[in-house]
C-alpha cells in the first residue's frame, strides 16, 4: 500500500471511530512497517485525533492480545506528537494502566520523557503546575524533570518545605544525565539530610533509592559519604528498611562497596519478617565472581533466613548461591560442616536439596579447618549426614571418610560404624566401587578403613549366598518370583475376560505395544489409501538401588534415620 493510501485508510478509520481497529489490521498484515511516527505525523497535521477521549476508551476495551499487538506502535507515537502536555500525559497513563504489571508497561513513560526533551516549554509547565499543587502535574513531574535535565531546576524541589514536592525531587534525582561531581555531592548531602530528618516516609524512601542511583555512577572505591548513610540507616532499621536495602543491592549492583554489602547482610540477620523477600533480593543481587561479596557473610545470612521460611527452601530458588557452593570445594566444605554441625532441620534439609539438584554421586570432602574440634560434635555431624544425605550414598560416604581422616581419634570408631551400617549394608552397586577406589588413597587412615569395610562387606555377601539354602528362609527367591509371575498372568487373564464382557469394550480401540526396535502402524491418507508408518524406537534405561536394610530391617532402619534427623545436642 502506498503512503497516501495508508494515510487515507487511517484517516477514514479515525473518522468512523475505528482507529484502533485500523491500526490493529495493519499490524496483523505488516509488522515491519513503522506506524508510530506516521500516526504522530497525521495527528500533528490535524487529520486524525490520536489522543482523543474516544480513542482512549477504545484502547481500554481492546482484548489482551489485540492491545499488545499495537502497544509498541502507540508507545512510539508519543514522543513525536505535538500537543499540550495534559493530552500526551493522559494518553501515556492510559497505555500504562492498560498494560498492568507487565515488564514493558513503563515503555510509554520512557517515550513521554523523550517528548519532554523535545518540548521543554511544555515540560516546564508541568514543573510549575507541580509546585502549584496540581495533582496531574505532580504525577508526571518526575518525567518532566528528566526531560529538562537541569539539576538547578531539580534542586528547588529538594529545598522545598513540602514533603510531596521533596519526594518528587528525590525520585527524579539520579535519573538526570550529565551531572557533575559537585552535583552528585550536593545530591547525596540532600539525601542524607532527608534520611536523618525525614519530611515523610515517601520522601525518605525516595531519598534512599536516589542515593543508590548516584553511587552507582561513581567509581567503585569513591562512594561519597556512603559509610555515613549506611551507618545511620542500620542504627535502628525497620524490617521494611532492611528489605529495601537488600533490594538496592540488586537494582544497583555497582553502587555498594564490600563494606556496605557485609553491613547489610549482617544487620538483616536480625529481621523479624519478610525472610523470603529479603533472601530473594540477596540471591538476585549475588555475583559470586565479584570480590566484594564474602561467602561466609552470605552463608551466615542464609543461615538466619532459611529456618523461618514458610515452605522448605529449594535449590532452584537459590541458583546463584548453589552455583557458588559447588564452584569451590572449600565453599562446599565450609557450608556442609557448618550446617550439619548446627543440626537445624531446615538447613540440613536444604543441604539434601542442594545435593539432589547437583551431579549424582558427587563426592564431598570436609577440610580439617572446617571440622568442629570435639569428638562428640564430629559424631553428631556424622549422624546428621546419615539422616539427611542417606539417599546420596557417595556424598555421605565421602563426608564420613573425611571425618575419619581429619577428625578426632575418639570419634573414628563410631563414624566407621555408620559407614558400615547403614551405608554399606544398604548400598553396594556404586558405593562398593567408590570405596575400592578410595583404598588407594594416600592417607593410611582412609586406606585402612576402606579395606576393612570392603573385607567385611565381602564376608557379608558371602554369608548371604550361603544362607540361601536355609529351610528357615523358604520359599526361595526363585519360588517367590515364579509365584509372582503366575499371579500377574492370572490377573491379566481376568482383565481380558472382563473387557470381553463389558458393554463399553467395543467403543474404544485397544493397542498393544510390543518390545522391539521399530513401531509399525497403518495411516489412512486423505484419498482413503492406507500406507505404513514405521518409526524407530530408541532405548531408555534407568536404575535405582533400593536400600537393603529397608527390606531386612525396615523398622530399625527407618527408626535410625528419624533419630539421626531430629536428635539434638544435650543442653549443658
C-alpha positions as CSV (number, residue, x, y, z in Angstrom):
1,X,0.0,0.0,0.0
2,X,1.3,3.4,-0.9
3,X,1.8,6.0,1.8
4,X,-1.1,8.2,0.5
5,X,-3.4,5.2,0.5
6,X,-2.2,4.2,4.0
7,X,-2.8,7.7,5.3
8,X,-6.3,7.9,3.8
9,X,-7.2,4.5,5.3
10,X,-6.1,5.7,8.8
11,X,-7.9,9.0,8.4
12,X,-11.1,7.2,7.4
13,X,-10.8,4.8,10.3
14,X,-10.4,7.6,12.8
15,X,-13.4,9.5,11.3
16,X,-15.5,6.3,11.7
17,X,-14.4,5.8,15.3
18,X,-12.4,2.7,14.4
19,X,-8.8,4.0,14.5
20,X,-7.6,1.2,16.9
21,X,-9.1,-1.5,14.7
22,X,-7.5,0.0,11.6
23,X,-4.1,0.1,13.3
24,X,-4.6,-3.4,14.5
25,X,-5.4,-4.6,11.0
26,X,-2.2,-3.1,9.6
27,X,-0.2,-4.7,12.4
28,X,-1.6,-8.1,11.6
29,X,-0.7,-7.7,7.9
30,X,2.7,-6.0,8.1
31,X,4.5,-5.6,11.4
32,X,7.7,-4.3,9.7
33,X,6.1,-1.0,8.9
34,X,6.9,1.7,11.5
35,X,3.5,3.2,12.1
36,X,4.2,5.2,15.3
37,X,5.9,8.2,13.7
38,X,3.3,8.1,10.9
39,X,0.4,8.3,13.3
40,X,2.0,11.2,15.1
41,X,2.6,13.0,11.8
42,X,-1.1,12.6,10.8
43,X,-2.1,13.8,14.3
44,X,0.1,16.9,14.1
45,X,-1.4,17.8,10.7
46,X,-4.9,17.6,12.3
47,X,-6.0,14.8,10.0
48,X,-6.6,12.4,12.9
49,X,-7.1,12.8,16.7
50,X,-4.9,10.2,18.1
51,X,-5.2,11.5,21.7
52,X,-8.9,11.9,21.8
53,X,-11.1,10.5,24.6
54,X,-12.8,8.2,22.1
55,X,-9.5,6.6,21.2
56,X,-8.6,6.3,24.9
57,X,-11.8,4.5,25.6
58,X,-11.2,2.2,22.6
59,X,-7.8,1.3,24.0
60,X,-9.3,0.3,27.3
61,X,-11.8,-2.0,25.5
62,X,-9.2,-3.9,23.5
63,X,-8.7,-7.6,24.1
64,X,-5.4,-8.6,25.8
65,X,-3.7,-9.9,22.6
66,X,-5.1,-7.0,20.5
67,X,-3.7,-4.5,22.9
68,X,-0.2,-5.9,22.9
69,X,-0.2,-6.0,19.1
70,X,-0.5,-2.2,18.9
71,X,1.1,-1.3,22.3
72,X,4.6,-0.7,20.7
73,X,3.1,1.4,17.9
74,X,1.1,3.7,20.2
75,X,4.1,4.0,22.7
76,X,6.4,5.0,19.8
77,X,4.0,7.7,18.7
78,X,4.1,9.6,22.0
79,X,7.4,11.2,21.6
80,X,6.6,12.5,18.1
81,X,3.2,14.1,18.7
82,X,2.9,17.9,19.0
83,X,0.1,18.6,21.6
84,X,-0.4,20.0,25.1
85,X,1.2,18.1,28.0
86,X,-2.1,17.1,29.5
87,X,-3.3,15.2,26.4
88,X,0.0,13.5,26.0
89,X,0.2,12.6,29.7
90,X,-3.3,11.1,29.7
91,X,-2.5,9.0,26.6
92,X,0.7,7.6,28.2
93,X,-1.1,6.9,31.5
94,X,-3.9,5.1,29.7
95,X,-1.4,2.8,28.0
96,X,0.5,2.1,31.2
97,X,-2.7,1.4,33.1
98,X,-4.0,-0.9,30.5
99,X,-0.6,-2.8,30.3
100,X,-0.8,-3.6,34.0
101,X,2.1,-5.3,35.7
102,X,3.9,-6.4,32.6
103,X,7.6,-5.7,32.4
104,X,7.2,-3.5,29.4
105,X,4.4,-1.4,30.9
106,X,6.6,1.6,31.5
107,X,7.5,2.0,27.9
108,X,5.0,4.8,27.3
109,X,6.6,6.8,30.2
110,X,10.0,6.4,28.6
111,X,8.6,7.9,25.4
112,X,7.0,10.6,27.5
113,X,10.4,11.6,28.9
114,X,11.7,11.9,25.3
115,X,8.7,14.0,24.5
116,X,9.6,16.3,27.4
117,X,13.1,16.6,26.0
118,X,11.7,17.8,22.7
119,X,9.2,20.1,24.2
120,X,11.0,21.8,27.2
121,X,8.4,24.6,27.4
122,X,5.6,22.1,28.0
123,X,7.8,20.3,30.5
124,X,8.3,23.5,32.4
125,X,4.6,24.0,32.6
126,X,4.4,20.6,34.3
127,X,7.1,21.6,36.8
128,X,5.3,24.9,37.6
129,X,2.0,23.1,37.9
130,X,3.5,20.6,40.3
131,X,4.9,23.4,42.5
132,X,1.4,25.0,42.5
133,X,-0.1,21.7,43.8
134,X,-1.8,20.4,40.7
135,X,-2.2,16.7,41.1
136,X,-2.0,15.9,37.4
137,X,1.3,17.7,37.1
138,X,2.7,16.1,40.2
139,X,2.1,12.7,38.7
140,X,4.2,13.4,35.7
141,X,6.7,15.9,37.1
142,X,9.5,13.2,37.5
143,X,9.4,12.6,33.8
144,X,9.4,16.4,33.1
145,X,12.4,16.9,35.3
146,X,14.2,14.1,33.5
147,X,13.3,15.7,30.1
148,X,14.5,19.1,31.2
149,X,17.7,17.6,32.6
150,X,18.6,20.6,34.7
151,X,20.0,20.0,38.2
152,X,19.4,23.6,39.2
153,X,15.7,23.2,38.4
154,X,15.5,19.9,40.4
155,X,17.4,21.4,43.3
156,X,14.5,23.7,44.0
157,X,12.4,20.7,44.7
158,X,14.9,19.3,47.2
159,X,14.9,22.6,49.1
160,X,11.1,22.9,49.2
161,X,9.5,22.5,52.6
162,X,6.6,20.4,51.3
163,X,7.1,16.7,51.7
164,X,5.3,15.8,48.4
165,X,7.5,18.2,46.4
166,X,10.7,16.9,48.0
167,X,9.6,13.4,47.2
168,X,9.2,14.3,43.5
169,X,12.7,15.8,43.6
170,X,14.3,12.7,45.1
171,X,12.5,10.4,42.6
172,X,13.9,12.4,39.7
173,X,17.4,12.6,41.3
174,X,19.8,10.1,40.0
175,X,17.9,9.9,36.7
176,X,19.4,13.1,35.3
177,X,22.2,12.8,32.8
178,X,25.5,14.7,32.8
179,X,25.5,15.5,36.5
180,X,28.8,16.9,37.7
181,X,30.8,15.6,40.6
182,X,29.7,18.6,42.6
183,X,26.1,18.0,41.7
184,X,26.5,14.4,43.0
185,X,27.9,15.6,46.3
186,X,25.1,18.2,46.7
187,X,22.5,15.5,45.9
188,X,24.0,13.0,48.4
189,X,24.1,15.7,51.1
190,X,20.4,16.4,50.4
191,X,19.6,12.6,50.6
192,X,21.4,12.2,53.9
193,X,19.6,15.2,55.3
194,X,16.3,13.7,54.3
195,X,17.2,10.3,55.7
196,X,18.2,11.8,59.1
197,X,15.3,14.2,59.4
198,X,12.5,12.8,57.1
199,X,9.7,15.0,56.0
200,X,7.6,11.9,55.2
201,X,8.1,8.2,54.7
202,X,7.6,8.5,51.0
203,X,10.3,11.2,50.7
204,X,12.7,9.2,52.9
205,X,12.3,6.1,50.7
206,X,12.8,8.2,47.6
207,X,16.0,9.6,49.1
208,X,17.3,6.1,49.8
209,X,16.7,5.0,46.2
210,X,18.2,8.2,44.8
211,X,21.4,8.0,46.8
212,X,22.0,4.4,45.5
213,X,21.4,5.6,41.9
214,X,24.0,8.3,42.4
215,X,26.6,5.9,43.9
216,X,26.1,3.5,41.0
217,X,27.5,6.2,38.6
218,X,30.6,6.8,40.8
219,X,33.8,4.8,40.8
220,X,33.7,1.7,43.0
221,X,36.1,3.0,45.7
222,X,34.8,6.6,45.7
223,X,31.3,6.4,47.1
224,X,30.7,9.8,48.6
225,X,29.5,9.6,52.2
226,X,28.3,6.0,51.8
227,X,29.6,4.9,55.2
228,X,27.7,7.7,56.9
229,X,24.4,6.9,55.1
230,X,24.6,3.2,55.7
231,X,25.6,3.5,59.3
232,X,22.7,5.8,60.0
233,X,20.2,3.5,58.2
234,X,21.4,0.5,60.2
235,X,21.2,2.0,63.6
236,X,17.5,1.2,64.3
237,X,16.2,-0.1,61.0
238,X,12.7,-1.4,60.4
239,X,12.1,-4.7,58.5
240,X,11.0,-2.6,55.6
241,X,14.3,-0.7,55.6
242,X,16.3,-3.8,55.6
243,X,14.3,-5.4,52.8
244,X,14.7,-2.1,50.8
245,X,18.5,-2.2,51.3
246,X,18.6,-5.8,50.1
247,X,16.6,-4.7,47.0
248,X,19.0,-1.8,46.4
249,X,21.9,-4.3,46.3
250,X,20.1,-5.9,43.4
251,X,18.8,-3.0,41.5
252,X,22.0,-1.0,41.8
253,X,24.7,-3.7,41.8
254,X,27.6,-1.3,41.3
255,X,26.5,1.2,43.9
256,X,27.9,-0.5,47.1
257,X,31.3,-1.2,48.5
258,X,32.2,-4.6,50.0
259,X,31.9,-3.0,53.5
260,X,28.4,-1.9,52.7
261,X,27.3,-5.3,51.4
262,X,28.7,-7.0,54.5
263,X,27.0,-4.5,56.8
264,X,23.6,-5.0,55.1
265,X,24.0,-8.8,55.2
266,X,25.0,-8.8,58.9
267,X,22.2,-6.4,60.0
268,X,19.5,-8.1,58.0
269,X,20.1,-11.3,60.0
270,X,18.1,-9.7,62.8
271,X,15.0,-9.2,60.7
272,X,11.7,-10.4,62.2
273,X,9.6,-10.8,59.0
274,X,9.8,-10.9,55.2
275,X,12.5,-13.6,55.3
276,X,11.7,-15.0,51.8
277,X,11.6,-11.5,50.3
278,X,15.0,-10.4,51.7
279,X,16.5,-13.8,50.6
280,X,15.1,-13.3,47.1
281,X,16.8,-9.9,46.7
282,X,20.1,-11.1,48.0
283,X,20.0,-14.2,45.7
284,X,19.2,-11.9,42.8
285,X,22.0,-9.5,43.7
286,X,24.6,-12.2,44.4
287,X,27.5,-12.2,42.0
288,X,29.9,-14.8,43.3
289,X,32.7,-13.8,41.0
290,X,32.6,-10.3,42.5
291,X,35.2,-9.9,45.3
292,X,33.0,-7.5,47.2
293,X,30.8,-10.4,48.3
294,X,32.0,-12.6,51.2
295,X,31.0,-16.2,51.0
296,X,31.0,-16.6,54.8
297,X,28.8,-13.5,55.2
298,X,26.3,-14.8,52.7
299,X,26.2,-18.2,54.4
300,X,25.6,-16.5,57.8
301,X,22.7,-14.5,56.1
302,X,21.1,-17.6,54.6
303,X,21.6,-19.5,57.9
304,X,19.4,-16.8,59.6
305,X,16.8,-16.7,56.9
306,X,16.1,-20.3,55.8
307,X,14.7,-21.7,59.1
308,X,12.0,-19.1,59.0
309,X,10.7,-19.9,55.5
310,X,7.0,-20.9,55.3
311,X,8.0,-23.5,52.7
312,X,11.2,-25.6,52.6
313,X,14.0,-23.9,50.6
314,X,14.6,-25.3,47.1
315,X,17.9,-25.2,45.2
316,X,16.2,-23.7,42.1
317,X,15.2,-20.7,44.2
318,X,18.9,-20.0,45.0
319,X,20.7,-20.9,41.8
320,X,23.5,-18.3,42.2
321,X,24.1,-19.4,45.9
322,X,24.2,-23.1,45.0
323,X,26.5,-22.4,42.0
324,X,28.9,-20.5,44.3
325,X,28.9,-23.5,46.7
326,X,29.8,-26.2,44.1
327,X,32.2,-23.9,42.2
328,X,34.8,-24.1,45.0
329,X,35.4,-27.3,47.1
330,X,36.4,-25.1,50.0
331,X,33.0,-23.4,49.9
332,X,31.1,-26.7,50.0
333,X,33.3,-28.0,52.8
334,X,32.6,-24.9,54.9
335,X,28.9,-24.9,54.3
336,X,28.2,-28.6,54.9
337,X,30.4,-28.8,58.0
338,X,28.8,-25.7,59.5
339,X,25.1,-26.5,58.7
340,X,25.4,-30.3,59.5
341,X,27.1,-29.4,62.8
342,X,24.2,-26.9,63.6
343,X,21.7,-29.7,63.5
344,X,19.0,-27.3,62.2
345,X,16.3,-29.4,60.4
346,X,15.6,-26.7,57.8
347,X,19.3,-26.1,57.0
348,X,20.1,-29.8,56.8
349,X,17.1,-30.4,54.5
350,X,18.3,-27.6,52.3
351,X,21.7,-29.3,52.0
352,X,20.0,-32.5,50.9
353,X,18.0,-30.5,48.3
354,X,21.3,-29.0,47.0
355,X,22.8,-32.5,46.6
356,X,19.7,-33.7,44.8
357,X,19.9,-30.8,42.4
358,X,23.6,-31.5,41.7
359,X,25.6,-34.3,40.0
360,X,24.6,-37.8,41.0
361,X,27.4,-39.5,43.0
362,X,29.3,-36.3,43.7
363,X,32.0,-36.7,46.4
364,X,32.5,-34.0,49.0
365,X,35.4,-33.8,51.4
366,X,35.4,-31.7,54.5
367,X,38.6,-29.8,55.2
368,X,40.3,-30.0,58.6
369,X,39.8,-26.4,59.4
370,X,36.1,-26.7,59.0
371,X,35.5,-29.5,61.4
372,X,34.3,-29.0,65.0
373,X,37.2,-29.7,67.4
374,X,35.4,-32.0,69.8
375,X,34.8,-35.7,69.1
376,X,31.2,-35.6,70.3
377,X,30.4,-32.8,67.8
378,X,32.1,-34.7,64.9
379,X,29.9,-37.8,65.7
380,X,26.8,-35.5,65.8
381,X,27.8,-34.1,62.4
382,X,28.2,-37.7,61.0
383,X,24.8,-38.7,62.3
384,X,23.2,-35.7,60.7
385,X,24.9,-36.6,57.5
386,X,23.4,-40.1,57.6
387,X,19.9,-38.8,58.5
388,X,19.7,-36.2,55.7
389,X,22.0,-37.5,52.9
390,X,21.4,-41.2,53.1
391,X,19.8,-41.2,49.6
392,X,23.1,-39.9,48.3
393,X,25.4,-42.6,49.5
394,X,28.6,-41.4,47.7
395,X,28.3,-37.9,49.1
396,X,27.5,-39.2,52.6
397,X,30.4,-41.7,52.5
398,X,32.9,-39.1,51.3
399,X,32.0,-36.8,54.2
400,X,32.3,-39.6,56.7
401,X,35.7,-40.7,55.3
402,X,37.0,-37.1,55.6
403,X,35.8,-37.1,59.2
404,X,37.7,-40.3,59.8
405,X,40.8,-38.9,58.1
406,X,40.9,-35.4,59.6
407,X,38.8,-35.8,62.7
408,X,39.3,-36.6,66.4
409,X,40.6,-40.2,67.0
410,X,37.9,-40.8,69.6
411,X,35.2,-40.1,67.0
412,X,36.6,-42.5,64.4
413,X,35.1,-45.9,65.7
414,X,31.5,-44.6,65.8
415,X,31.9,-42.9,62.4
416,X,33.3,-46.1,60.9
417,X,30.3,-47.9,62.3
418,X,28.0,-45.5,60.4
419,X,29.9,-46.2,57.2
420,X,29.2,-49.9,57.7
421,X,25.7,-49.6,59.0
422,X,23.5,-48.3,57.5
423,X,25.5,-47.1,54.4
424,X,27.4,-50.1,53.1
425,X,24.9,-52.6,54.3
426,X,22.2,-50.7,52.3
427,X,24.1,-49.8,49.2
428,X,26.7,-51.7,47.3
429,X,26.4,-51.2,43.5
430,X,28.0,-47.7,43.5
431,X,29.3,-47.4,47.0
432,X,31.5,-50.5,46.9
433,X,33.4,-49.4,43.8
434,X,33.9,-46.0,45.3
435,X,35.4,-47.5,48.5
436,X,37.6,-49.7,46.4
437,X,38.9,-46.6,44.6
438,X,39.5,-44.9,48.0
439,X,41.5,-47.9,49.1
440,X,44.4,-46.5,47.0
441,X,44.1,-43.1,48.8
442,X,47.3,-41.5,50.1
443,X,46.1,-41.4,53.6
444,X,46.9,-44.5,55.6
445,X,43.8,-44.0,57.8
446,X,41.5,-44.0,54.8
447,X,43.2,-47.0,53.2
448,X,42.8,-49.0,56.5
449,X,39.2,-48.1,56.9
450,X,38.1,-48.7,53.3
451,X,40.0,-52.1,53.2
452,X,38.3,-53.2,56.4
453,X,34.9,-52.2,55.1
454,X,35.4,-54.0,51.8
455,X,36.5,-57.2,53.6
456,X,33.5,-57.1,55.9
457,X,31.2,-56.5,53.0
458,X,32.7,-59.4,51.1
459,X,32.2,-61.7,54.1
460,X,28.6,-60.4,54.5
461,X,27.7,-61.0,50.9
462,X,29.2,-64.5,51.1
463,X,27.2,-65.3,54.1
464,X,24.0,-64.2,52.4
465,X,24.7,-66.5,49.5
466,X,25.4,-69.4,51.9
467,X,22.1,-68.7,53.7
468,X,20.0,-69.1,50.6
469,X,19.6,-72.9,51.3
470,X,18.4,-72.5,54.9
471,X,14.9,-74.0,55.4
472,X,14.0,-71.0,57.6
473,X,14.2,-68.8,54.6
474,X,11.8,-70.9,52.4
475,X,10.3,-70.3,50.0
476,X,13.4,-69.3,48.0
477,X,13.6,-66.2,45.9
478,X,13.1,-68.2,42.7
479,X,9.9,-69.7,44.1
480,X,8.7,-66.3,45.1
481,X,9.4,-64.9,41.7
482,X,7.6,-67.8,40.0
483,X,4.6,-67.2,42.2
484,X,4.6,-63.5,41.4
485,X,4.7,-64.2,37.6
486,X,1.8,-66.6,37.9
487,X,-0.3,-64.1,39.9
488,X,0.4,-61.4,37.3
489,X,-0.6,-63.7,34.5
490,X,-3.8,-64.7,36.3
491,X,-4.7,-61.0,36.8
492,X,-4.0,-60.3,33.2
493,X,-6.4,-63.1,32.1
494,X,-9.1,-61.8,34.4
495,X,-8.8,-58.3,32.9
496,X,-9.1,-59.7,29.4
497,X,-12.2,-61.7,30.2
498,X,-13.7,-58.6,31.9
499,X,-13.1,-56.4,28.8
500,X,-14.9,-59.0,26.6
501,X,-17.9,-59.0,28.8
502,X,-18.0,-55.2,29.2
503,X,-20.7,-53.3,27.2
504,X,-18.1,-50.5,26.6
505,X,-15.4,-52.8,25.3
506,X,-16.2,-52.2,21.6
507,X,-16.3,-48.4,22.0
508,X,-12.6,-48.0,22.4
509,X,-9.6,-49.1,20.3
510,X,-7.0,-51.2,22.1
511,X,-3.4,-51.1,21.0
512,X,-0.7,-53.4,22.4
513,X,2.9,-52.2,22.4
514,X,5.5,-55.0,21.9
515,X,9.1,-54.7,22.7
516,X,11.2,-54.1,19.6
517,X,13.4,-51.7,17.6
518,X,10.6,-50.3,15.4
519,X,6.9,-49.4,15.6
520,X,4.6,-50.2,12.7
521,X,1.2,-48.6,12.1
522,X,-1.1,-48.1,9.1
523,X,-2.1,-44.5,8.3
524,X,-5.1,-43.6,6.2
525,X,-4.5,-40.7,3.8
526,X,-6.8,-38.0,2.5
527,X,-7.7,-40.2,-0.5
528,X,-8.6,-43.1,1.7
529,X,-5.5,-45.1,0.8
530,X,-3.5,-46.7,3.6
531,X,0.3,-46.6,3.9
532,X,2.7,-47.9,6.5
533,X,4.3,-45.6,9.1
534,X,7.5,-47.1,10.6
535,X,9.2,-45.3,13.5
536,X,12.5,-46.3,15.0
537,X,12.4,-46.9,18.8
538,X,15.3,-45.7,21.0
539,X,16.4,-47.4,24.2
540,X,15.9,-45.7,27.5
541,X,17.2,-47.2,30.7
542,X,17.5,-46.2,34.3
543,X,18.5,-47.9,37.6
544,X,17.6,-47.4,41.2
545,X,19.2,-49.2,44.1
546,X,16.7,-50.0,46.9
547,X,18.4,-49.8,50.3
548,X,18.9,-53.4,51.5
549,X,18.2,-52.6,55.2
550,X,14.8,-51.2,54.3
551,X,13.9,-54.8,53.4
552,X,15.9,-56.7,56.0
553,X,15.0,-54.4,58.9
554,X,12.6,-51.7,57.8
555,X,11.5,-50.7,61.3
556,X,15.0,-50.4,62.7
557,X,16.3,-48.7,59.5
558,X,13.6,-46.0,59.4
559,X,14.0,-45.5,63.2
560,X,17.7,-44.9,62.8
561,X,17.1,-42.3,60.1
562,X,14.4,-40.5,62.0
563,X,16.6,-40.3,65.2
564,X,19.6,-39.0,63.2
565,X,17.4,-36.3,61.7
566,X,15.6,-35.0,64.8
567,X,18.1,-35.6,67.6
568,X,19.7,-32.5,69.2
569,X,22.7,-31.9,71.5
570,X,22.2,-32.1,75.2
571,X,21.8,-28.7,76.8
572,X,24.8,-28.2,79.1
